[in-house]
Amino acid sequence: VQLQASGGGSVQTGDSLRLSCAASGRTLSSYTMGWFRQSPGKEREFVSVISRGGVSTYYADSVKGRFTISRDNAKNTVYLRMNSLKPEDAAAYLCAASPRGTNSPTIRQVGVYDYWGQGTQVTVSS
């Protein structure tokens, strides 16, 4: 599976962005999909995950209530809607695909994702 993330940009505090992650090579519906983010000098951080069918979603506490993950399996695309952006949300955002289900206790861990996109940069100025 090849993943291509897009939609990042430079915004101000309180603005919104929608990130997209388009898949090719294999149907996205076979995978649990996650979004992670990484800032320079920091570890890759879990942001959100969505089940294969889109029914179950989970979020990091830091983004809960502001971010919404969704997917359109017909378009082989996963989205991350980010509202009320804060400077601390600035990072490279990466999408990833895992064969595990969202009920796996390790689904928030980087190591259970087999495929990664290249990342799209989000900058938030105060």
VEXVOTI-102171 format. One record per atom (N, C-alpha, C): residue number from 1; residue in three letters; chain; atom name; x, y, z. Coordinates in Angstrom, 2 decimals, padded with zeros to 5 digits. Atoms other than C-alpha are relative to their C-alpha. Last residue first. Example, Ala and Ser with C-alpha at 12.3 -4.5 7.8 and 13.67 -1.06 7.14 Angstrom:
// residues 2
R, 2, ser, A, N, -000.82, -001.19, -000.06;
R, 2, ser, A, CA, 013.67, -001.06, 007.14;
R, 2, ser, A, C, -000.77, 001.09, 000.73;
R, 1, ala, A, N, 000.89, -001.19, 000.00;
R, 1, ala, A, CA, 012.30, -004.50, 007.80;
R, 1, ala, A, C, 000.90, 001.20, 000.00;
This chain:
// residues 126
R, 126, ser, A, N, 000.86, -000.60, -001.03;
R, 126, ser, A, CA, -000.15, 032.51, 017.31;
R, 126, ser, A, C, -000.32, 001.45, -000.33;
R, 125, ser, A, N, -000.59, -001.19, -000.61;
R, 125, ser, A, CA, 001.16, 030.69, 014.27;
R, 125, ser, A, C, -000.99, 000.63, 000.97;
R, 124, val, A, N, 001.03, -000.82, -000.63;
R, 124, val, A, CA, 000.23, 027.15, 013.38;
R, 124, val, A, C, 000.67, 001.17, 000.71;
R, 123, thr, A, N, -000.60, -001.06, -000.78;
R, 123, thr, A, CA, 002.32, 025.15, 010.91;
R, 123, thr, A, C, -001.11, 000.89, 000.54;
R, 122, val, A, N, 000.97, -000.95, -000.53;
R, 122, val, A, CA, 001.13, 021.82, 009.54;
R, 122, val, A, C, 000.74, 000.99, 000.88;
R, 121, gln, A, N, -000.38, -000.93, -001.06;
R, 121, gln, A, CA, 003.45, 019.78, 007.35;
R, 121, gln, A, C, -001.14, 000.95, 000.36;
R, 120, thr, A, N, 000.34, -001.33, 000.50;
R, 120, thr, A, CA, 002.27, 016.75, 005.38;
R, 120, thr, A, C, 000.15, 000.98, 001.16;
R, 119, gly, A, N, 000.23, -001.12, -000.91;
R, 119, gly, A, CA, 003.81, 013.36, 005.96;
R, 119, gly, A, C, -000.35, 001.28, -000.72;
R, 118, gln, A, N, -001.21, -000.81, -000.14;
R, 118, gln, A, CA, 005.42, 010.74, 003.72;
R, 118, gln, A, C, -000.17, 001.18, 000.95;
R, 117, gly, A, N, -000.12, -001.05, 001.00;
R, 117, gly, A, CA, 002.76, 008.08, 004.10;
R, 117, gly, A, C, 001.20, 000.87, 000.33;
R, 116, trp, A, N, 000.00, -001.41, -000.40;
R, 116, trp, A, CA, 003.30, 005.02, 006.21;
R, 116, trp, A, C, 000.04, 000.90, -001.22;
R, 115, tyr, A, N, -000.19, -000.91, 001.13;
R, 115, tyr, A, CA, 002.60, 001.30, 005.87;
R, 115, tyr, A, C, -000.17, 001.43, 000.47;
R, 114, asp, A, N, -000.89, 000.57, 001.00;
R, 114, asp, A, CA, 002.95, -001.51, 008.39;
R, 114, asp, A, C, 000.35, 000.98, -001.11;
R, 113, tyr, A, N, 000.39, -000.50, 001.32;
R, 113, tyr, A, CA, 001.49, 000.12, 011.48;
R, 113, tyr, A, C, 001.04, -000.42, -001.03;
R, 112, val, A, N, 000.99, 000.93, 000.55;
R, 112, val, A, CA, 001.85, -001.92, 014.65;
R, 112, val, A, C, -000.50, 000.45, -001.36;
R, 111, gly, A, N, -000.53, 001.25, 000.50;
R, 111, gly, A, CA, 005.15, -000.28, 015.63;
R, 111, gly, A, C, -001.00, -000.95, -000.62;
R, 110, val, A, N, -000.59, -000.15, 001.34;
R, 110, val, A, CA, 003.81, 003.24, 015.94;
R, 110, val, A, C, 000.34, -001.35, -000.62;
R, 109, gln, A, N, -001.46, 000.10, 000.07;
R, 109, gln, A, CA, 001.66, 002.34, 018.93;
R, 109, gln, A, C, 000.49, 000.04, -001.44;
R, 108, arg, A, N, -000.55, -001.37, -000.03;
R, 108, arg, A, CA, -001.90, 003.59, 019.28;
R, 108, arg, A, C, 001.52, 000.01, -000.13;
R, 107, ile, A, N, 000.31, -000.69, 001.24;
R, 107, ile, A, CA, -003.30, 000.25, 018.09;
R, 107, ile, A, C, 000.51, 001.44, -000.01;
R, 106, thr, A, N, -001.23, -000.63, 000.49;
R, 106, thr, A, CA, -001.50, -001.61, 020.87;
R, 106, thr, A, C, -000.25, 000.89, -001.21;
R, 105, pro, A, N, -000.54, -000.92, -001.02;
R, 105, pro, A, CA, -004.53, -002.56, 022.94;
R, 105, pro, A, C, 001.24, 000.74, -000.47;
R, 104, ser, A, N, -001.31, 000.46, -000.47;
R, 104, ser, A, CA, -006.13, -004.02, 019.79;
R, 104, ser, A, C, 000.54, 001.01, 001.01;
R, 103, asn, A, N, 000.14, 000.56, -001.34;
R, 103, asn, A, CA, -009.80, -003.06, 019.63;
R, 103, asn, A, C, 001.32, -000.55, 000.53;
R, 102, thr, A, N, -000.03, -001.08, -000.98;
R, 102, thr, A, CA, -009.03, -000.73, 016.71;
R, 102, thr, A, C, -000.19, -000.52, 001.42;
R, 101, gly, A, N, 001.25, -000.69, -000.21;
R, 101, gly, A, CA, -008.21, -003.79, 014.62;
R, 101, gly, A, C, 000.12, 001.07, 001.06;
R, 100, arg, A, N, 000.68, 000.27, -001.27;
R, 100, arg, A, CA, -004.80, -004.82, 013.47;
R, 100, arg, A, C, -001.28, 000.80, 000.09;
R, 99, pro, A, N, 000.89, 001.15, 000.17;
R, 99, pro, A, CA, -003.71, -004.82, 009.80;
R, 99, pro, A, C, -000.77, -000.34, 001.29;
R, 98, ser, A, N, -000.30, 001.15, -000.86;
R, 98, ser, A, CA, -002.34, -001.30, 010.24;
R, 98, ser, A, C, -000.97, -001.15, -000.29;
R, 97, ala, A, N, 000.95, 001.11, 000.12;
R, 97, ala, A, CA, -002.16, 001.60, 007.82;
R, 97, ala, A, C, 000.46, -001.18, 000.83;
R, 96, ala, A, N, -000.58, 001.33, -000.05;
R, 96, ala, A, CA, -000.47, 004.94, 008.43;
R, 96, ala, A, C, -001.09, -001.05, -000.02;
R, 95, cys, A, N, 001.03, 001.02, -000.06;
R, 95, cys, A, CA, -001.05, 008.63, 007.92;
R, 95, cys, A, C, 000.67, -001.37, -000.09;
R, 94, leu, A, N, -000.19, 001.20, 000.81;
R, 94, leu, A, CA, 001.58, 011.17, 008.82;
R, 94, leu, A, C, -001.18, -000.93, 000.15;
R, 93, tyr, A, N, 001.07, 000.99, -000.24;
R, 93, tyr, A, CA, 001.26, 014.71, 010.08;
R, 93, tyr, A, C, 000.14, -001.14, -001.00;
R, 92, ala, A, N, 000.24, 000.76, 001.23;
R, 92, ala, A, CA, 004.40, 016.84, 010.27;
R, 92, ala, A, C, -001.02, -001.08, 000.34;
R, 91, ala, A, N, -000.79, 001.22, 000.16;
R, 91, ala, A, CA, 004.00, 019.10, 013.25;
R, 91, ala, A, C, -000.14, -000.49, -001.43;
R, 90, ala, A, N, -000.92, -000.07, 001.13;
R, 90, ala, A, CA, 002.23, 022.18, 014.59;
R, 90, ala, A, C, 000.91, -001.22, -000.03;
R, 89, asp, A, N, 000.38, 000.99, 001.01;
R, 89, asp, A, CA, -000.53, 021.16, 016.97;
R, 89, asp, A, C, 000.96, -000.01, -001.19;
R, 88, glu, A, N, -000.55, 001.31, -000.37;
R, 88, glu, A, CA, 001.22, 022.98, 019.83;
R, 88, glu, A, C, -000.44, -001.12, -000.94;
R, 87, pro, A, N, -001.43, 000.09, 000.36;
R, 87, pro, A, CA, 000.54, 026.28, 018.07;
R, 87, pro, A, C, 000.60, -001.36, 000.33;
R, 86, lys, A, N, -000.85, -000.68, -000.97;
R, 86, lys, A, CA, -003.20, 025.59, 018.40;
R, 86, lys, A, C, 001.46, -000.10, -000.45;
R, 85, leu, A, N, -001.41, 000.36, -000.05;
R, 85, leu, A, CA, -005.78, 024.64, 015.80;
R, 85, leu, A, C, 000.77, 000.89, 000.96;
R, 84, ser, A, N, -000.55, -000.71, -001.16;
R, 84, ser, A, CA, -009.42, 025.19, 016.60;
R, 84, ser, A, C, 001.48, -000.31, 000.20;
R, 83, asn, A, N, 000.58, -001.30, -000.34;
R, 83, asn, A, CA, -010.49, 022.58, 014.05;
R, 83, asn, A, C, 000.71, 000.61, 001.21;
R, 82, met, A, N, -000.61, -000.61, -001.17;
R, 82, met, A, CA, -008.62, 019.72, 012.44;
R, 82, met, A, C, -000.58, 001.39, 000.19;
R, 81, arg, A, N, 000.47, -001.38, -000.10;
R, 81, arg, A, CA, -010.46, 017.44, 010.03;
R, 81, arg, A, C, 000.52, 000.56, 001.31;
R, 80, leu, A, N, -000.11, -000.50, -001.37;
R, 80, leu, A, CA, -008.43, 014.31, 009.42;
R, 80, leu, A, C, -000.40, 001.47, -000.03;
R, 79, tyr, A, N, -000.08, -001.43, -000.24;
R, 79, tyr, A, CA, -009.34, 012.36, 006.31;
R, 79, tyr, A, C, 000.24, 000.28, 001.48;
R, 78, val, A, N, 000.28, -000.29, -001.41;
R, 78, val, A, CA, -008.84, 008.86, 004.97;
R, 78, val, A, C, 000.22, 001.49, 000.22;
R, 77, thr, A, N, -000.55, -001.20, -000.63;
R, 77, thr, A, CA, -009.03, 008.00, 001.28;
R, 77, thr, A, C, -000.45, 000.11, 001.45;
R, 76, asn, A, N, -001.30, 000.43, -000.54;
R, 76, asn, A, CA, -009.56, 004.89, -000.82;
R, 76, asn, A, C, 000.73, 001.15, 000.70;
R, 75, lys, A, N, -001.02, -000.88, 000.57;
R, 75, lys, A, CA, -012.34, 006.73, -002.67;
R, 75, lys, A, C, 001.40, -000.36, 000.49;
R, 74, ala, A, N, 000.23, -000.01, 001.45;
R, 74, ala, A, CA, -014.88, 003.97, -002.07;
R, 74, ala, A, C, 001.04, 000.86, -000.72;
R, 73, asn, A, N, -000.66, 001.17, 000.59;
R, 73, asn, A, CA, -013.34, 003.49, 001.36;
R, 73, asn, A, C, -000.22, -000.08, -001.51;
R, 72, asp, A, N, 000.88, 000.33, 001.12;
R, 72, asp, A, CA, -014.25, 007.02, 002.37;
R, 72, asp, A, C, 000.67, -001.15, -000.73;
R, 71, arg, A, N, -000.54, 000.70, 001.15;
R, 71, arg, A, CA, -012.73, 007.63, 005.78;
R, 71, arg, A, C, -001.09, -000.21, -001.05;
R, 70, ser, A, N, 001.05, 000.65, 000.79;
R, 70, ser, A, CA, -013.17, 009.86, 008.77;
R, 70, ser, A, C, 000.67, -000.71, -001.17;
R, 69, ile, A, N, -000.52, 000.90, 001.02;
R, 69, ile, A, CA, -011.10, 011.35, 011.59;
R, 69, ile, A, C, -001.18, -000.64, -000.73;
R, 68, thr, A, N, 000.91, 001.06, 000.39;
R, 68, thr, A, CA, -012.33, 014.36, 013.50;
R, 68, thr, A, C, 000.62, -000.81, -001.12;
R, 67, phe, A, N, -000.34, 000.72, 001.22;
R, 67, phe, A, CA, -010.13, 016.77, 015.44;
R, 67, phe, A, C, -001.05, -001.08, -000.27;
R, 66, arg, A, N, -000.42, -000.97, 001.02;
R, 66, arg, A, CA, -011.20, 019.40, 017.98;
R, 66, arg, A, C, 000.26, -000.67, -001.34;
R, 65, gly, A, N, 000.95, -001.10, 000.07;
R, 65, gly, A, CA, -013.20, 017.43, 020.56;
R, 65, gly, A, C, 000.36, 001.05, -001.04;
R, 64, lys, A, N, 001.40, 000.42, -000.13;
R, 64, lys, A, CA, -010.29, 015.17, 021.38;
R, 64, lys, A, C, -000.90, 001.21, 000.04;
R, 63, val, A, N, 000.75, -000.45, 001.18;
R, 63, val, A, CA, -007.01, 016.63, 020.13;
R, 63, val, A, C, -001.49, -000.32, 000.09;
R, 62, ser, A, N, -000.39, -001.36, 000.39;
R, 62, ser, A, CA, -004.81, 016.53, 023.26;
R, 62, ser, A, C, -000.81, 000.54, -001.19;
R, 61, asp, A, N, 000.69, -000.97, -000.85;
R, 61, asp, A, CA, -006.63, 013.49, 024.63;
R, 61, asp, A, C, 000.26, 001.44, -000.45;
R, 60, ala, A, N, -000.86, -000.41, -001.10;
R, 60, ala, A, CA, -005.43, 011.43, 021.69;
R, 60, ala, A, C, -000.74, 001.07, 000.80;
R, 59, tyr, A, N, -000.82, -001.20, 000.10;
R, 59, tyr, A, CA, -008.34, 010.24, 019.63;
R, 59, tyr, A, C, 000.94, 000.12, 001.19;
R, 58, tyr, A, N, -000.62, -000.33, -001.26;
R, 58, tyr, A, CA, -010.30, 007.11, 018.88;
R, 58, tyr, A, C, 000.96, 001.17, -000.21;
R, 57, thr, A, N, -001.06, -000.99, 000.09;
R, 57, thr, A, CA, -012.73, 006.15, 016.14;
R, 57, thr, A, C, 000.53, 000.30, 001.40;
R, 56, ser, A, N, -000.71, -000.32, -001.24;
R, 56, ser, A, CA, -014.96, 003.16, 015.62;
R, 56, ser, A, C, 001.12, 000.99, -000.25;
R, 55, val, A, N, 000.94, -000.09, -001.11;
R, 55, val, A, CA, -017.54, 002.87, 012.84;
R, 55, val, A, C, 000.67, 000.47, 001.28;
R, 54, gly, A, N, 000.25, -001.37, -000.39;
R, 54, gly, A, CA, -015.30, 003.70, 009.90;
R, 54, gly, A, C, -000.91, 000.18, 001.20;
R, 53, gly, A, N, 001.30, -000.43, 000.51;
R, 53, gly, A, CA, -015.52, 000.27, 008.32;
R, 53, gly, A, C, -000.37, 001.42, 000.38;
R, 52, arg, A, N, 000.09, 000.29, 001.43;
R, 52, arg, A, CA, -011.84, -000.50, 008.72;
R, 52, arg, A, C, -001.31, 000.52, -000.61;
R, 51, ser, A, N, 000.14, 001.40, 000.36;
R, 51, ser, A, CA, -011.62, 001.21, 012.11;
R, 51, ser, A, C, -000.22, -000.17, -001.50;
R, 50, ile, A, N, 001.36, 000.34, 000.43;
R, 50, ile, A, CA, -010.39, 004.75, 012.60;
R, 50, ile, A, C, -000.01, -001.46, -000.47;
R, 49, val, A, N, 000.08, 001.25, 000.74;
R, 49, val, A, CA, -007.37, 006.05, 014.49;
R, 49, val, A, C, -001.46, -000.27, -000.34;
R, 48, ser, A, N, 001.35, 000.54, 000.14;
R, 48, ser, A, CA, -006.28, 009.40, 015.90;
R, 48, ser, A, C, 000.05, -001.29, -000.82;
R, 47, val, A, N, 001.01, -001.06, 000.06;
R, 47, val, A, CA, -003.30, 011.47, 017.00;
R, 47, val, A, C, -001.41, -000.60, -000.02;
R, 46, phe, A, N, 001.32, 000.42, 000.46;
R, 46, phe, A, CA, -000.51, 009.11, 018.06;
R, 46, phe, A, C, -000.97, 001.18, 000.05;
R, 45, glu, A, N, 001.08, -000.02, -000.99;
R, 45, glu, A, CA, 002.85, 010.82, 018.50;
R, 45, glu, A, C, -001.32, -000.41, -000.64;
R, 44, arg, A, N, 001.25, 000.02, 000.74;
R, 44, arg, A, CA, 006.13, 010.27, 016.67;
R, 44, arg, A, C, -001.15, -000.25, 000.98;
R, 43, glu, A, N, 000.45, 001.28, 000.50;
R, 43, glu, A, CA, 008.91, 011.11, 019.07;
R, 43, glu, A, C, -001.31, 000.14, -000.78;
R, 42, lys, A, N, 000.99, 000.71, -000.83;
R, 42, lys, A, CA, 010.24, 014.62, 019.37;
R, 42, lys, A, C, -000.35, -001.34, -000.63;
R, 41, gly, A, N, -000.54, 000.33, -001.31;
R, 41, gly, A, CA, 013.38, 016.35, 018.12;
R, 41, gly, A, C, -000.95, -000.75, 000.91;
R, 40, pro, A, N, -001.46, 000.20, -000.07;
R, 40, pro, A, CA, 011.61, 018.01, 015.23;
R, 40, pro, A, C, 000.45, -000.27, 001.43;
R, 39, ser, A, N, -000.70, -001.28, 000.03;
R, 39, ser, A, CA, 007.83, 017.56, 015.53;
R, 39, ser, A, C, 001.49, -000.27, 000.10;
R, 38, gln, A, N, -001.36, -000.03, -000.51;
R, 38, gln, A, CA, 005.97, 014.38, 014.68;
R, 38, gln, A, C, 000.60, 001.38, -000.20;
R, 37, arg, A, N, -000.71, -001.24, 000.28;
R, 37, arg, A, CA, 002.35, 013.61, 014.10;
R, 37, arg, A, C, 001.37, -000.02, 000.65;
R, 36, phe, A, N, -001.03, -000.30, -001.00;
R, 36, phe, A, CA, 000.32, 010.44, 013.80;
R, 36, phe, A, C, 000.60, 001.36, -000.35;
R, 35, trp, A, N, -000.76, -001.23, 000.22;
R, 35, trp, A, CA, -002.87, 009.60, 011.93;
R, 35, trp, A, C, 000.95, 000.19, 001.18;
R, 34, gly, A, N, -000.34, -000.91, -001.08;
R, 34, gly, A, CA, -004.20, 006.07, 011.86;
R, 34, gly, A, C, 000.67, 001.26, -000.52;
R, 33, met, A, N, -000.81, -001.14, 000.41;
R, 33, met, A, CA, -005.99, 003.74, 009.52;
R, 33, met, A, C, 000.22, 000.96, 001.15;
R, 32, thr, A, N, 000.24, -001.06, -000.97;
R, 32, thr, A, CA, -007.23, 000.24, 010.25;
R, 32, thr, A, C, 000.95, 001.14, -000.35;
R, 31, tyr, A, N, -000.88, -000.48, -001.06;
R, 31, tyr, A, CA, -006.71, -001.66, 007.07;
R, 31, tyr, A, C, -000.69, 000.95, 000.97;
R, 30, ser, A, N, -000.62, 001.12, -000.68;
R, 30, ser, A, CA, -008.49, -003.86, 004.54;
R, 30, ser, A, C, 000.75, 000.41, 001.26;
R, 29, ser, A, N, 000.96, 000.59, -000.92;
R, 29, ser, A, CA, -010.82, -001.03, 003.54;
R, 29, ser, A, C, 000.55, -001.21, 000.75;
R, 28, leu, A, N, -000.19, -000.54, -001.34;
R, 28, leu, A, CA, -007.85, 000.81, 002.04;
R, 28, leu, A, C, -000.91, -000.68, 001.03;
R, 27, thr, A, N, 001.18, -000.66, -000.53;
R, 27, thr, A, CA, -007.85, -001.36, -001.05;
R, 27, thr, A, C, 000.19, 000.40, 001.46;
R, 26, arg, A, N, 000.84, 000.99, -000.67;
R, 26, arg, A, CA, -004.39, -002.06, -002.35;
R, 26, arg, A, C, -001.17, 000.74, 000.62;
R, 25, gly, A, N, -000.68, 001.28, -000.05;
R, 25, gly, A, CA, -001.86, -000.33, -004.57;
R, 25, gly, A, C, -000.82, -001.12, 000.65;
R, 24, ser, A, N, -000.03, 000.69, 001.29;
R, 24, ser, A, CA, -003.01, 003.16, -003.90;
R, 24, ser, A, C, 000.70, -001.34, 000.19;
R, 23, ala, A, N, -000.71, 001.27, 000.10;
R, 23, ala, A, CA, -004.03, 005.07, -000.82;
R, 23, ala, A, C, -000.05, -000.54, -001.42;
R, 22, ala, A, N, 000.47, 000.82, 001.10;
R, 22, ala, A, CA, -004.96, 008.71, -000.40;
R, 22, ala, A, C, 000.86, -001.25, -000.13;
R, 21, cys, A, N, -000.98, 001.06, 000.19;
R, 21, cys, A, CA, -004.50, 010.43, 002.94;
R, 21, cys, A, C, -000.57, -000.94, -001.06;
R, 20, ser, A, N, 000.46, 001.17, 000.74;
R, 20, ser, A, CA, -006.27, 013.75, 003.28;
R, 20, ser, A, C, 001.15, -001.00, -000.10;
R, 19, leu, A, N, -001.04, 000.82, 000.61;
R, 19, leu, A, CA, -005.79, 016.54, 005.80;
R, 19, leu, A, C, -000.65, -001.19, -000.70;
R, 18, arg, A, N, 000.39, 001.39, 000.21;
R, 18, arg, A, CA, -008.48, 019.06, 006.51;
R, 18, arg, A, C, 001.12, -000.71, -000.74;
R, 17, leu, A, N, -000.59, 000.65, 001.17;
R, 17, leu, A, CA, -007.45, 022.33, 008.08;
R, 17, leu, A, C, -000.63, -001.38, -000.14;
R, 16, ser, A, N, 000.27, 001.40, 000.27;
R, 16, ser, A, CA, -009.04, 024.74, 010.52;
R, 16, ser, A, C, 000.75, -000.47, -001.24;
R, 15, asp, A, N, 000.39, 000.38, 001.35;
R, 15, asp, A, CA, -008.10, 028.06, 012.08;
R, 15, asp, A, C, -000.22, -001.50, -000.11;
R, 14, gly, A, N, 001.44, 000.00, 000.13;
R, 14, gly, A, CA, -008.09, 028.90, 015.78;
R, 14, gly, A, C, -000.51, -000.39, -001.37;
R, 13, thr, A, N, 000.71, 000.61, -001.11;
R, 13, thr, A, CA, -004.43, 029.85, 015.91;
R, 13, thr, A, C, -001.50, 000.15, -000.17;
R, 12, gln, A, N, -000.08, -000.71, -001.27;
R, 12, gln, A, CA, -003.23, 030.89, 012.49;
R, 12, gln, A, C, -000.79, -000.75, 001.08;
R, 11, val, A, N, 001.25, -000.63, -000.43;
R, 11, val, A, CA, -002.54, 028.72, 009.48;
R, 11, val, A, C, 000.25, 000.75, 001.31;
R, 10, ser, A, N, -000.27, -000.96, -001.07;
R, 10, ser, A, CA, 000.41, 027.44, 007.47;
R, 10, ser, A, C, -001.29, 000.74, 000.33;
R, 9, gly, A, N, -000.24, -001.38, 000.36;
R, 9, gly, A, CA, -000.28, 024.34, 005.41;
R, 9, gly, A, C, 000.32, 000.84, 001.21;
R, 8, gly, A, N, -000.64, -000.81, -001.02;
R, 8, gly, A, CA, -001.15, 020.67, 005.35;
R, 8, gly, A, C, 000.21, 001.43, -000.49;
R, 7, gly, A, N, 000.93, -000.91, -000.67;
R, 7, gly, A, CA, -003.66, 019.20, 002.94;
R, 7, gly, A, C, 000.60, 000.86, 001.08;
R, 6, ser, A, N, 000.02, -001.36, 000.54;
R, 6, ser, A, CA, -001.81, 016.13, 001.70;
R, 6, ser, A, C, -000.94, 000.86, 000.83;
R, 5, ala, A, N, 000.70, -000.99, -000.82;
R, 5, ala, A, CA, -000.85, 012.61, 002.69;
R, 5, ala, A, C, 000.10, 001.37, -000.63;
R, 4, gln, A, N, -000.41, -001.36, 000.34;
R, 4, gln, A, CA, 000.05, 009.97, 000.13;
R, 4, gln, A, C, -000.84, 000.97, 000.81;
R, 3, leu, A, N, 000.84, -001.02, -000.62;
R, 3, leu, A, CA, -000.04, 006.32, 001.13;
R, 3, leu, A, C, 000.57, 001.37, -000.31;
R, 2, gln, A, N, -000.71, -001.29, 000.02;
R, 2, gln, A, CA, 001.29, 003.43, -000.94;
R, 2, gln, A, C, -000.98, 001.06, 000.52;
R, 1, val, A, N, 000.84, -001.19, 000.00;
R, 1, val, A, CA, 000.00, 000.00, 000.00;
R, 1, val, A, C, 000.88, 001.24, 000.00;
